[in-house]
Amino acid sequence: MCQYPLALRYPDLVSVLPGAIEFELDVWIAMHEDLKTSRRMRLMFDHLAEEMGAYIREGTQEPAEKAAAK
């Protein structure tokens, strides 16, 4: 079981019982409280959050949309 947008990246995966089971699954990124004041860690954290979002958004595109985006 995985998030549907991520599964779209792998065309060999087969949907089992499509439409029968659907729910949203949040993604959390956590940082220890002691690191929140570190500029270096904040920049890394922001970059990680941005790139993870882009990775998931890219996975939601159908193959034709991906080809057009390149």
C-alpha positions in Angstrom: 0.0 0.0 0.0 1.3 3.4 -0.9 0.2 6.9 -1.8 -1.5 7.0 -5.2 0.5 10.0 -6.5 3.7 8.1 -5.7 2.5 4.9 -7.2 1.8 6.6 -10.5 5.6 6.9 -10.9 5.9 3.2 -11.3 3.8 1.9 -14.2 4.5 -1.8 -13.3 2.5 -1.4 -10.0 -1.0 -2.8 -10.3 -3.9 -1.2 -8.5 -5.8 -3.8 -6.3 -9.5 -3.1 -5.9 -9.3 0.3 -7.5 -11.8 2.8 -6.0 -12.7 0.4 -3.2 -10.3 1.7 -0.6 -9.4 5.4 -0.7 -8.0 7.6 2.0 -5.5 10.5 2.3 -2.2 9.9 3.8 -0.3 12.9 5.1 3.4 13.2 4.9 5.2 14.8 7.9 8.7 16.1 8.1 10.0 16.6 11.6 12.9 18.4 13.2 14.2 18.3 16.7 13.2 21.4 18.6 16.8 22.3 19.4 17.6 22.6 15.7 14.8 25.0 14.8 17.1 28.0 15.4 19.9 26.8 13.2 19.9 28.7 9.9 21.7 25.8 8.2 19.1 23.3 9.4 16.2 25.6 8.5 17.5 26.0 4.9 17.9 22.2 4.6 14.4 21.6 6.1 12.8 24.1 3.7 14.6 22.6 0.7 13.6 19.1 1.7 9.9 20.1 2.1 9.9 21.9 -1.3 11.6 19.0 -3.1 9.4 16.3 -1.6 6.3 18.3 -2.6 7.7 18.6 -6.2 8.4 14.9 -6.3 4.9 14.0 -5.2 3.3 16.6 -7.6 5.3 15.2 -10.5 4.1 11.7 -9.7 0.5 12.8 -10.1 0.9 13.7 -13.7 -0.2 11.2 -16.4 2.6 10.1 -18.7 1.5 12.5 -21.5 1.7 15.4 -19.2 5.2 14.4 -18.0 6.4 14.2 -21.6 5.0 17.7 -22.4 6.7 19.1 -19.3 10.1 18.1 -20.4 
